[in-house]
């Protein structure tokens, strides 16, 4: 069975029980605005509720998986969408009422929804996976990276501890997470694999083929067994502090935004767009 669903921002294809969800803003390196993230949520809902869909692969169209949050003119920061949580609409609110409501829903809330899907998910990552892109990959159960993939979080240069869903210690271990954040250095696919954040590293041309074969192996196993195994691991992570830790650091993230807004006049500090461009640059160190 093969089914293609047309969506300008997130492409959805179902073939032989494998759903492929493809971020489709290659012109901005799959930067995430509200419109894209809610489209991705609809695609994940479709996957969750379709009995024919066994495993999902999250991919990105173009040379990069995702350059993180859209900080440019298409970032739709003051646009209202149909919300999935009970937080009020951020539009028309000021200060923390705006930032906390928007980011609780759009970044932390949606990523946690996707992490809690009872079906297995695989992120197929190529090129840049930086800032908010990390949160999309980390929301998936497995990560397959191409050899040219790289990972970075330059939030400390914004005066911010890290991206909104602060999973760094769980993904990298405490000492590697500190180095990753303190230096803002890129983490190569091989280094991410050595740290345990990435499951497999493959040549770029084999990324989707390998990910599909892995998904097919998983899809052959009993659905309830997979769901319970996934829930078991997630619950153990939560007992080891994942949920309370990410909640706590989200508060520090909002404190940093408030400090920047009060002292500098911009929640991300000056030059945030340039910092992301530097992280994307091919010759960045």
N, C-alpha and C positions, 0 to 999 in steps of 0.2 A: 504494500500500500504506500502510495506517495501522494502527499497533499502539500500544495504551496498556498500560503496565505499572503496576500499583498498588503504591506504596510510600509509607508514611506520611511519610517524611523527604525522599526524593528521588523526584520524579515523573519517569517516563521515557515519552516518546512518540516513536515513529518514524513519519514520514510522508514519502513520496516521497524516501527516502534521507537525510532530515534528522532526526537524533536531537535532541530537546530534553530536557535534564536540568534539572529545576527544584528548587532548594532550597525546602523546604516547612516551614519553622519561622517563619512570619510573626509569630506571637505574641511571639517574641523577636528580631524583625528578622533572622531567619536567622542567628542567632549559632551558632557552630560548636562543638559538643561532639564527643566521639569517635564517638558513635553516628551523627551526621550525616555526618562525614567518611568513615567506613568505608562508609556507604550510598552516598555519592558515588563512592567508589572502585569499588564493585560496579557502579554504573551506567556508569562509564567503561570498566570491563572489558567489560561487555555491548556497549557501542558499539564497542570495539576489535575484538572477535572476530566481530561480525556483518557478513557481507559485504554485506548490504543497506544498512547504515548508512555513509554517505559522509562527512558532516560533522556535528559536534555543536555545539549552542548551549547554553551554560550560563547559566541565568537564575535569578532569585530571585522567589518568590511574595510578594506584598504590596508595600508602598510602598518597601522598601529591598532592595538586592541582598544585602548582608551587613554586620552590625555587628561582625564579627570573632569572636574567641574568646569562648565562653560562660564568663564569669567568675562566674556566679550559681550557685544551688543545683542547677541542672540540668546543670552542666558536666561531670559524670561523671569527675572527675579520678582517682578511685580505682576505676575499673571496668576489667576486663580484656576485651579483644576479640581475635579471631583476627587475628594480625599478618601483615604482608606483607614485613617485613624480618627479619633475623636478630638484631636487638637483643632482649635479654631483656624480659620483661614488667616494666613499671615498678611495678606494684601490689605493695605490701609492701616496696618499697625506700625508702631514705632519701636526702635531700640530692640531690647531683648524679646519683647512680645512678637516682633517680626522674625528675628533671627532664630530664636529657639523653636518657635512653632514650625517654621519652614524646614529647618534642618532636622528636627525630631521626626518629621514625617518623611521628608524626601530622601534623606541619607540614612539615618539610623533605622527608622521604622521600616522602610522598604527593604533594606538589606537584611534585616532580621526576618522579615516575612519570607524572603527567598532562601535564607539559611534553613528555615524551619520547614520547607517543602518536604513532604514525606517521600518524594521520589529522588533518586540520585541525579546529581548535576555535575557537569564537567566544564571548566573554563578552558578554552583553547586560546592561548595568548601568544600574539606575535608583536614585534616591535615594542612600542612604549606601553607600559602599564604603570601609570604614575598617579599619585594623589588619589582622587576618587576612583580611578581605575582599579586601584588595589582593592577597594571595598567590593567592587563587583566580582573580581576574581575570588576574593576571600569568602564571599557568600556561597560559592560553589563547593561541593564536596571534594573534588579532585581538580588539580591544575596540570594541564599539559602545556609546556612552553616550547616555542621554536627556539632554535639556537641563537637567533638574533633578538630575542625578547630581553627586555630589561625593566627593572622595577625601581621606583624612586618615590620618596616623600620629602618634599622641600618645605614642609609646613613650618619648621623651626625658623626658617628665614622670614616667615610672615610674623614671627613672634607667637606662634601657635604650636602646641605640643605634638600635633599629628592630625591626620584626617579624622573626620567625625566618628567613625566606627573604629575605635582604637584597638585593633586586634593584634598589633605588632608583637607583643610578648608571646602570644600563643602561636603565632605563625613563624616566628624567627628565634624564640628564646630571648631571655632578658638582655644578655650582653650583646648579642648581634642586633637586637632591636635598638639598643642605645646607640651603637655605632652607626646604624642605618639612619637614625634620626639626627644625631649630633653632627655627622659629616655631610648629610644630604647626598652622599655618593650613590651612584647607581649600583644596583645589585644585578649581576648578570644572571642569565638563566641557569648556568652551571652553579653559581654560588647560591642561588635560591634553592636549587635542588639539594646541594650539600647541607643547607640549613634545614631542610625538611619542609619548606614551604611549597615546593613544586614536586609533583610526583614523577614526571618524565620530561626529558628534553629531547627533541627530535629535530631533524632538518626542517627548514621552513616549508619546503614543498610536500612534506609528509605530515604536517600538523593536523589537517582535517581528516586525512585517511587514518592516521594512528588513533586520533580521538574517537572516530566513528567505530573503529574495531574494538577499542576499549569499551565504549558504550554498549556495543552489541554483546560483548561477553557478560557485562553486568546485567543487561536486559533479559538474559536467559534465565536468571535466577528468580526465585519466588518474590513477588512484589511485597508481601507482608514481611518476609524475612529482611529484605532490603530496608524497608521503612523502619522496622524495629531496630536494626543494627545502626542505622543513621541516627535515630533518636537516642539510642544508648550512648553513642560517642558524643553527641551534642550535649546530652545531660551531664556526662562526665566533665566535659569542658566547662559547663556552667557551674558544677560543683567545685571546680578548680578556679572559679572566680571570673570566668569569661563575662557573664552577664553583669554582675555587679561592678567588675572592673571597667567594662566599656561604658556603663552608665556613669561611673565616677569621672572618667576622663572626658566624657562628653561635656560635663559641667566645666572642667578646666578649659576645654575648647571654647565654650561660650564666654568664659571669663576673659580669655585672650581676645576674642572679638570685641568685647565691651571695652577692654583696655585700649585696643587700637583705635576704636571709634572715639573714645574720650580724649586720648592723647594726640593721635595723629589725624583723626577725622575720617578714617576709612577702616572698615572692620578687618580687612586683610592687610593693612599697612600699605606703604607705597611700593609700587613696582611689582605687584603680585603677578600680573600677566607676564611680565618679562622674566620672572623667576621660573614660571612654568615653561616658557619658550626655551630657556636655557636648559632645563631638564630634558626637553625634547630633542635638543640639537644633537646631531649625530656625533659631533666631536666633543661633546661635553665630557668632563672628567668627574 
